[in-house]
Amino acid sequence: MPQTLPIQPEFLIRGLTMASLGGLLLAVGLRLEVAAVVSAIRGCRWSVVLPLNFIAVPLLAYGLARGFALPPEYAAGMLLLAAAPFAPVVPVFVKMARGDLALAAGLTAIFPVFAIVLTPLAFDAGFAALGGGATLRFNYPNLLAVLFCTVSMPLIAGMALRFGLPGLAGHLVRPLDILAEAAGAVSLAFVTWIESGTLLATGWKPLLAFVLAGELSFWLGYAFGGPDSQGRRVIAFGTANRNIALAIIVAVESFAGTQAVAVVVADGLALILLGLLHAAYYRLLAERRGSPVPAWNKRLP
């Protein structure tokens, strides 16, 4: 890890990641109308989707971490991602895969709100079962405050601005997207550089566990995603592609100075690669079948 920085790396990582996640969710809020959120809530099989993402996927990560006998900090990073569903990139993958983009946008906006409470609970349960509860513990008051400021407030502010000043909201969406995505890219690159030693030292067992967790989560989501094929793709991508920014914020806030942040990055990069492969497969499949581009993919920005 480089030692020449004038400030603590965790401070920069926290700031960049919060700016990225908060900006993306503010942009999501600017795009969404209350009716769209209500439609997503009503149309989603919550009795299946919530347990799938906050119980089944963490249990899968727990089983793989135990089966591969991963060290506590590797298991912690893996469980953090497993407990943080629906990455902001999910609508991008769904659009590439010709899935239901309206549903993807709605669920991507809603899931971080559930994650404020359920992500710490799911992680604590899994990590305690692995016997690591005494080595890494959440700072719950600080964590809840950070997640509220980074997740809930930007989303609510964006939707309020969309409702009160729709013209201004429309003009702000694209610049916010660019700034938030740039902050996310810089944050990911910076974490990769800072934690390069740990990333390069990651052995084949953790990497195999990461890939298996991502692939099995995808097909688990697809199997229980409902009867509609476009909707099943949304649940599959959301179940497999975890929220790296959210997991990094949690890791930096509660587990600074450990390898958990580097493990989140390594696992997250593996999930992004798998997501691109899945999106490319479904895109190619749709083109070979001559499937038209769904109307919602044309309407939404």
C-alpha positions as CSV (number, residue, x, y, z in Angstrom):
1,M,0.0,0.0,0.0
2,P,1.5,3.4,-0.9
3,Q,2.6,5.5,2.1
4,T,3.1,8.9,0.3
5,L,-0.5,10.2,0.6
6,P,-1.0,13.3,2.7
7,I,-4.3,12.1,4.1
8,Q,-5.7,8.7,5.1
9,P,-6.7,6.6,2.1
10,E,-9.9,5.5,3.9
11,F,-11.0,9.2,3.9
12,L,-10.6,9.5,0.1
13,I,-12.3,6.1,-0.5
14,R,-15.2,7.0,1.7
15,G,-15.6,10.4,0.1
16,L,-15.4,9.2,-3.5
17,T,-17.7,6.2,-2.9
18,M,-20.3,8.3,-1.1
19,A,-20.2,10.9,-3.8
20,S,-20.7,8.2,-6.5
21,L,-23.5,6.2,-4.7
22,G,-25.3,9.4,-3.6
23,G,-25.0,11.0,-7.0
24,L,-26.3,7.9,-8.8
25,L,-29.3,7.6,-6.4
26,L,-30.0,11.3,-6.8
27,A,-30.0,10.8,-10.6
28,V,-32.3,7.8,-10.2
29,G,-34.7,9.8,-8.0
30,L,-34.7,12.6,-10.7
31,R,-35.8,10.0,-13.3
32,L,-38.5,8.3,-11.2
33,E,-42.0,9.4,-10.6
34,V,-43.9,8.2,-7.6
35,A,-46.2,6.2,-9.9
36,A,-43.2,4.3,-11.3
37,V,-42.0,3.4,-7.8
38,V,-45.6,2.3,-6.7
39,S,-45.8,0.2,-9.9
40,A,-42.5,-1.5,-9.1
41,I,-43.6,-2.2,-5.6
42,R,-47.0,-3.6,-6.6
43,G,-45.6,-5.7,-9.5
44,C,-42.7,-7.2,-7.6
45,R,-43.0,-10.6,-5.7
46,W,-41.6,-9.2,-2.5
47,S,-42.3,-12.3,-0.5
48,V,-39.8,-14.1,-2.8
49,V,-37.4,-11.3,-3.8
50,L,-36.5,-9.9,-0.4
51,P,-35.7,-13.3,1.2
52,L,-33.8,-14.3,-2.0
53,N,-31.5,-11.3,-1.7
54,F,-31.1,-10.9,2.0
55,I,-31.3,-14.5,3.1
56,A,-30.6,-17.0,0.3
57,V,-27.7,-15.2,-1.3
58,P,-25.9,-14.5,2.0
59,L,-26.5,-18.1,2.9
60,L,-24.9,-19.1,-0.4
61,A,-21.9,-16.9,0.4
62,Y,-21.7,-18.3,3.9
63,G,-21.7,-21.9,2.5
64,L,-19.0,-21.1,0.0
65,A,-16.8,-19.2,2.5
66,R,-17.0,-22.1,4.9
67,G,-16.6,-24.7,2.1
68,F,-13.5,-23.0,0.8
69,A,-12.2,-22.3,4.4
70,L,-11.7,-18.6,3.6
71,P,-9.9,-16.4,6.1
72,P,-12.2,-14.2,8.2
73,E,-11.5,-11.0,6.3
74,Y,-12.1,-12.7,3.0
75,A,-15.3,-14.1,4.3
76,A,-16.3,-10.7,5.6
77,G,-15.8,-9.0,2.2
78,M,-17.7,-11.8,0.4
79,L,-20.6,-11.6,2.9
80,L,-20.7,-7.8,2.6
81,L,-21.4,-8.0,-1.1
82,A,-23.8,-10.9,-0.6
83,A,-25.8,-8.7,1.7
84,A,-25.9,-5.6,-0.6
85,P,-28.2,-6.4,-3.6
86,F,-29.0,-4.5,-6.8
87,A,-26.0,-2.6,-7.9
88,P,-26.6,0.8,-9.7
89,V,-25.3,-0.9,-12.9
90,V,-28.2,-3.4,-12.9
91,P,-30.4,-1.2,-15.2
92,V,-27.4,-1.0,-17.7
93,F,-27.0,-4.7,-17.8
94,V,-30.8,-5.2,-18.1
95,K,-31.0,-2.8,-21.0
96,M,-28.2,-4.6,-22.8
97,A,-30.0,-8.0,-22.1
98,R,-33.3,-6.7,-23.4
99,G,-35.0,-7.0,-20.0
100,D,-37.6,-5.0,-18.3
101,L,-35.8,-1.7,-17.7
102,A,-38.7,0.0,-15.9
103,L,-38.8,-2.8,-13.3
104,A,-35.0,-2.7,-13.1
105,A,-34.9,1.1,-12.5
106,G,-37.7,0.8,-9.9
107,L,-36.1,-2.0,-7.9
108,T,-32.6,-0.5,-8.1
109,A,-34.1,2.7,-6.5
110,I,-36.0,0.8,-3.8
111,F,-33.5,-1.8,-2.7
112,P,-30.9,0.5,-1.1
113,V,-33.6,1.6,1.3
114,F,-34.1,-1.9,2.5
115,A,-30.4,-2.3,2.6
116,I,-30.0,0.3,5.3
117,V,-31.5,-2.1,7.8
118,L,-31.2,-5.5,6.2
119,T,-27.6,-5.4,5.0
120,P,-26.0,-5.1,8.5
121,L,-28.4,-7.7,9.9
122,A,-27.7,-10.2,7.1
123,F,-23.9,-9.7,7.3
124,D,-23.9,-10.0,11.1
125,A,-25.9,-13.3,11.1
126,G,-23.6,-14.9,8.4
127,F,-20.3,-13.7,9.9
128,A,-21.3,-14.7,13.4
129,A,-22.2,-18.2,12.1
130,L,-18.7,-18.4,10.6
131,G,-17.2,-17.5,14.1
132,G,-15.9,-14.1,13.1
133,G,-18.3,-12.0,15.1
134,A,-15.6,-11.3,17.7
135,T,-13.0,-10.0,15.2
136,L,-15.1,-7.6,13.0
137,R,-18.1,-5.7,14.3
138,F,-20.4,-3.0,12.8
139,N,-20.4,0.5,14.2
140,Y,-24.2,0.6,13.9
141,P,-24.9,4.3,14.8
142,N,-22.3,5.6,12.4
143,L,-23.2,3.1,9.7
144,L,-26.9,4.0,9.8
145,A,-26.2,7.7,9.6
146,V,-23.8,7.2,6.7
147,L,-26.3,5.0,4.8
148,F,-29.2,7.4,5.4
149,C,-27.2,10.4,4.1
150,T,-25.8,8.4,1.1
151,V,-28.9,6.4,0.2
152,S,-32.2,7.7,1.5
153,M,-31.6,11.4,1.3
154,P,-30.4,11.6,-2.3
155,L,-33.2,9.4,-3.5
156,I,-35.9,11.3,-1.7
157,A,-34.4,14.7,-2.8
158,G,-34.3,13.5,-6.4
159,M,-37.9,12.4,-6.4
160,A,-39.0,15.6,-4.7
161,L,-37.2,17.7,-7.3
162,R,-38.7,15.6,-10.0
163,F,-42.2,16.3,-8.5
164,G,-41.7,20.0,-7.8
165,L,-39.4,21.1,-10.6
166,P,-39.6,18.5,-13.4
167,G,-37.9,20.8,-16.0
168,L,-34.8,21.4,-13.8
169,A,-34.7,17.7,-12.8
170,G,-34.6,16.8,-16.5
171,H,-31.6,19.1,-17.1
172,L,-29.7,17.8,-14.1
173,V,-29.9,14.0,-14.8
174,R,-27.2,13.7,-17.4
175,P,-24.6,15.9,-15.7
176,L,-25.2,14.0,-12.4
177,D,-24.9,10.7,-14.1
178,I,-21.5,11.7,-15.6
179,L,-20.2,13.1,-12.3
180,A,-21.4,10.1,-10.2
181,E,-20.0,7.6,-12.7
182,A,-16.7,9.4,-12.9
183,A,-16.5,9.4,-9.1
184,G,-17.3,5.7,-9.0
185,A,-14.6,4.9,-11.6
186,V,-12.0,7.0,-9.7
187,S,-13.0,5.4,-6.4
188,L,-12.7,1.9,-7.8
189,A,-9.4,2.6,-9.5
190,F,-8.1,4.3,-6.3
191,V,-9.1,1.3,-4.1
192,T,-7.6,-1.1,-6.6
193,W,-4.3,0.9,-6.5
194,I,-4.3,1.2,-2.7
195,E,-5.1,-2.5,-2.1
196,S,-3.1,-3.8,-5.1
197,G,-0.9,-5.9,-2.9
198,T,-3.8,-7.7,-1.4
199,L,-5.6,-8.0,-4.7
200,L,-2.5,-9.6,-6.4
201,A,-2.1,-12.0,-3.4
202,T,-5.7,-13.3,-3.8
203,G,-5.4,-17.0,-4.3
204,W,-7.4,-19.3,-6.6
205,K,-9.7,-20.4,-3.8
206,P,-11.2,-17.0,-3.0
207,L,-11.5,-16.2,-6.7
208,L,-13.3,-19.5,-7.4
209,A,-15.6,-18.8,-4.5
210,F,-16.4,-15.3,-5.8
211,V,-17.2,-16.6,-9.3
212,L,-19.3,-19.5,-8.0
213,A,-21.3,-17.1,-5.7
214,G,-22.0,-14.7,-8.6
215,E,-23.0,-17.4,-11.1
216,L,-25.1,-19.4,-8.7
217,S,-26.8,-16.2,-7.5
218,F,-27.7,-15.3,-11.1
219,W,-29.4,-18.6,-11.8
220,L,-31.1,-18.6,-8.4
221,G,-32.6,-15.2,-9.2
222,Y,-33.6,-16.3,-12.6
223,A,-35.3,-19.5,-11.2
224,F,-37.4,-17.5,-8.7
225,G,-37.8,-14.3,-10.7
226,G,-41.4,-15.0,-11.8
227,P,-43.1,-16.2,-15.0
228,D,-42.1,-13.3,-17.3
229,S,-38.8,-13.8,-19.0
230,Q,-37.9,-10.0,-19.0
231,G,-38.8,-9.7,-15.3
232,R,-36.8,-12.8,-14.5
233,R,-33.7,-11.3,-16.1
234,V,-34.1,-8.2,-13.8
235,I,-34.2,-10.4,-10.7
236,A,-31.3,-12.5,-11.9
237,F,-29.1,-9.5,-12.6
238,G,-30.1,-7.8,-9.4
239,T,-29.4,-11.0,-7.4
240,A,-26.0,-11.6,-9.0
241,N,-24.7,-8.0,-9.3
242,R,-24.2,-6.7,-5.8
243,N,-23.8,-3.1,-4.8
244,I,-20.0,-2.6,-4.7
245,A,-20.2,1.1,-3.6
246,L,-22.6,0.2,-0.7
247,A,-20.3,-2.7,0.4
248,I,-17.2,-0.5,0.2
249,I,-18.8,2.3,2.3
250,V,-19.8,-0.3,4.9
251,A,-16.3,-1.9,4.9
252,V,-14.5,1.4,5.2
253,E,-16.9,2.7,7.9
254,S,-16.8,-0.4,10.1
255,F,-13.7,-2.4,9.0
256,A,-11.0,0.2,8.1
257,G,-7.5,-1.1,8.2
258,T,-8.5,-4.7,7.3
259,Q,-8.4,-6.6,4.1
260,A,-12.2,-6.5,3.8
261,V,-12.2,-3.5,1.4
262,A,-9.8,-5.2,-1.0
263,V,-11.8,-8.4,-0.9
264,V,-15.0,-6.4,-1.7
265,V,-13.2,-4.9,-4.7
266,A,-11.9,-8.2,-6.0
267,D,-15.2,-9.9,-5.6
268,G,-17.0,-6.9,-7.2
269,L,-14.8,-6.9,-10.2
270,A,-15.5,-10.6,-10.7
271,L,-19.3,-9.9,-10.5
272,I,-19.0,-7.1,-13.0
273,L,-17.2,-9.4,-15.5
274,L,-19.9,-12.1,-15.0
275,G,-22.6,-9.5,-15.5
276,L,-21.1,-8.3,-18.8
277,L,-20.9,-11.9,-20.0
278,H,-24.6,-12.6,-19.0
279,A,-25.7,-9.3,-20.7
280,A,-23.8,-10.1,-23.9
281,Y,-25.3,-13.6,-24.0
282,Y,-28.9,-12.4,-23.7
283,R,-28.3,-9.6,-26.2
284,L,-26.9,-12.1,-28.7
285,L,-29.7,-14.5,-28.0
286,A,-32.3,-11.7,-28.6
287,E,-30.6,-10.6,-31.9
288,R,-30.5,-14.1,-33.2
289,R,-34.2,-14.6,-32.5
290,G,-35.0,-11.2,-34.0
291,S,-36.7,-10.0,-30.8
292,P,-37.7,-6.3,-30.9
293,V,-36.3,-3.8,-28.4
294,P,-38.9,-3.6,-25.6
295,A,-40.8,-0.3,-25.5
296,W,-39.6,0.5,-22.0
297,N,-36.0,0.3,-23.2
298,K,-36.8,3.0,-25.7
299,R,-38.7,5.3,-23.3
300,L,-36.3,5.4,-20.4
301,P,-33.0,7.3,-20.5
